[in-house]
Amino acid sequence: MNFNRPLMLASSSPRRQYLMKEAGFTFTVEKPDVEEDFPSSLPTEQVAKYLASKKAEFFRPKMNDEVIVTADTVVIIHSIILNKPADRTEAISMLSMLSGQTHKVMTGVCILSKEKEESFDDTTEVTFKKLTQAEIEFYVDNYKPYDKAGAYGAQDWIGMVAIDKIVGSYFNVMGLPIHKVYTHLMNF
């Protein structure tokens, strides 16, 4: 897609890079060096957008003519945010919580230039079938989902065998609501 300014995707996520490329964008990649923490008083539905904006702010002091796209994805179940698991035990615990349940995947996006900033989010409901302990451990041990919110990737084995239903954007579950990013960038 012909975008008339330099574009930077501020994310090390290979899935976000893949989605941006497949949507036709040419961009550079740089990872923001920020802690992914947030105020405990912040409502769970605002966390993803808050973190995306926080990542964008990291680049503001050194901006030139480029447009920066940042994103953050969180998994929410029973008002609890599941970010990236720290280790095997936490990944197994997260997947055990998601087993047989419906949860929300929220991705916040921030598009920033010197002239303006736009932030938005997208929410998808995902329902998992009931998983056995063996299935959970197989997935964690073979796919090492430590870089994924909620300890899973919809595009991985677990998505193929465990996701019963998705209401909303599949690509949002992968980490970027590319349909909304495309529209916002084309109108930016």
N, C-alpha and C positions, 0 to 999 in steps of 0.2 A: 504494500500500500504506500502511496506517495504521501509522506508526512513532511511538511515543509520546514521543519526545524530539527536540529540534532535531538535525538531521543535517548534517554538513559533509563534502563530498568534497574532500579536499586534493589536487587534481590539476587541471592546466590541459588535460588531454587531452580533446578533444572526443569521442573514442570512449568513454572511461570515463563521461563525463557522459551520453552517449546511452544506454549500457547501464543505468546507474542509473535514468534516467528511464523507460526501457522496462520496467524491473522494478517500476515503480510508486512509487519513492521521491521524496519532495520534499526538497530539500537546498540548501544554499548551497555556493558554490565559493570556495576560497582556495588559492593555490599556496604550498607550503612553500618557504622560501628557504634551501635547503641544498645543499651540494655533493654530487653523487652519486658520492662516492668510497667506497672500502671497503678494509680491510686486505688486502694482497696474499697473506697466509697463509690467508685465508678460503676454504674449499672453494667451488667454483663453484656447487654446488647450494644454498648458503646465502646467496648474494649478494642475490637478489631480496627475500627476507624481511628480511634485514639492512637493506637500503635503505628498504623500506617502514616498518620500525620507526624508522629514523633520521628519516624525514620526519614521522612521528607525534610523535616527541620534540620537534620544533621547536615544536609547538603546546601542549605540556604546561604551560608556565609561564602561559599566558593562557587556560586552559580555564575554562569555566563549566559549564553543564548539558549541553552538546552532546556528541554522539558523533561522533568523527572517523574517517573512512575514508581510508587512504592505500594506495598501491599502487606497485609498481615491476616492470617487465617486462624480462627479459634474454633474449637468444638465445644458446644455447650450441652450439658445434660443435667437436668434437675437444678438449673441455675448455677452449676459448677462449670468453670472453664477448664478445659483440658488443653494445655499447650503441648509442646514437644516433650516427650518423656526423657528423663535424665538417664535411664538405664533399663535393663531387661525387666526388673521387678516392677518399675513404674509403668512400662509399656503393657505388661500382662495385666496389671491392675486396671489400667484405662480400658483395655479391650474387654475385660470382664464386666466393667460398668456398662459398656455399650451393647454387650451381648443381649439379644432379645428385646432391645429398646429402640425408641425413636429419639434422635438427637438433632440438634441444629448445627450446621456448619455456617459460620459467618466469616466473610472476607471483607475487610475494609481496604479501600484503595484511596490513595492521595495522588493527585496530579498537580505538580508544582512548576511554575516558571517564575521569572523575576516579576512578571506583571500580575499573576493571579494564582490562586490555589483552589482546587475543587476536591472535595472529599465525598465519598459515597460508600455504601456497602451493599452486600447482597446476602440473602439467607436461603439456605436449602435445608429441607428436612430429609434426613436419612434414617431408614429403618433397617436394623440388622436382624438377621435370624438368630436364634439361640446357638451360641458357639460352644463346643466342648473345650475343656482345658487343653486337650491335645491339639486341637485346631489353633487355638490362641498361641500356644507355645511353638508350634510349627511355623506359624507366620512370623512371630517375633524372631525366632532363631534363624530363619532363612531369608527374611526380607529386611531385618534390622531397621524398623521404622522410627528411628530416633530423631529424624529431621522432619517429622510430620506431626501436625497438630492432631491430638487424639490417638496417636500411635498407629495410624493407618493411612494408606493411600488407596483411593477408590479404583485407581488404575492397576493396582497390584492384585495378587492372588486373592486376598481377603475380600476385595471389592467384587470379584467375580463369583465367589462362592457364598458370601455372607450378606451382601446388600440385597434385601428383599424389595425395597421401594425407595425411590428418590422423588421428592416433590421440589422442583426448582431446577437450577442449573447444575448439570454434572460437572462442568468446568469450574464452577465455584468450589465444588468439593475438591477438585484437583488443586485449588489454590488461587484461582484468578477468574473472576466473572468476566471473561473476555468479551462477551457480547456488550456489557456495559462499558468496559474499558475502551473498546473500539468506538462506540458512539460518543463517549466523552472526548476522546482524542480527536475524532473527526470534527467535533464542534468546538474544540479548544481554540 
